[in-house]
């Protein structure tokens, strides 16, 4: 076994032992089930581990991550996570989280620039990665980036991407159904589900709320 993998296994054993010492019943409680209130839809980037950057514990956050924190309307993987999180696990907040210095977003920017100069794209559109990023590349092509300083283009794309994925999540039958159930509950006891858009700043370690939160009361606005 490689030294790296040996180190990871050793670190895991030490972590489990420390946590067992401070919280003796923690793992036995985890084995009984989960009830996180948050679903995190984020990027697969290794610099943005959701539990670490939010100082959360196992069981606090339900997670779906992929390249460039996409939520495609026809992606059964993302849709099944959302459905299970809302209908079975009982999450109350869905967070779409992008991050600065995003390689996926940068690739889409380069693709649009390459198209404008009749140059080869950085990733072939016929590859899995090219097909995955196609919706984001199309979004980038609609942004009026020429009015912004060049050094801000990537950050603008990251924020626009998060906002678009929030829209995609809100357009699902899962979220629309949860909102309809909440609005039709006169007792006010029905669980409400909110969708939010955040961006993680890799250079500072801070999360920023983009102020695009939507819930039952904002549905249709």
C-alpha angles and dihedrals in degrees: 000000000000121000090242093056092045089053092051093051092047092049090050092052091050092047093050091049093050092049092047090052094052097035108025095183098042100103095039088054091048089054090059094063145282135269108175116170095206133067112197116203104189147146124284090234111135092224094066109060103168098211092049099046092048095040088236130159129231106283096031100093132038108211144208118170133175141148110310094353094274127178106192114191090228098044107115092190093060093038093052091050090050093047094049093044095051102033103033109020096037104228117179101193129047112197121197103197126189126175142212120260090031111177093204093053090045090053090053091050090051090049092055091046090049091051091052091053096040090244127141113274118249089241125029111247088224094065124088090252093048092051091046093052096042095098091050091047088053090050091051090053090059096051118101094230094153089076091059132071111266093240090061097050096093094048090049090052092048092053094043089050093053091049091050092050090050087055091049092051092048091051094059122107088236095061095036089051092050091050093048090051092050094048092047093052107097092184091065090223096109113112113255122217122208129192120211138182121219137169125209116215106219092196095056104024091234130132120222125203109221092204096239098119117151132190142154093295093051095045109124096014 
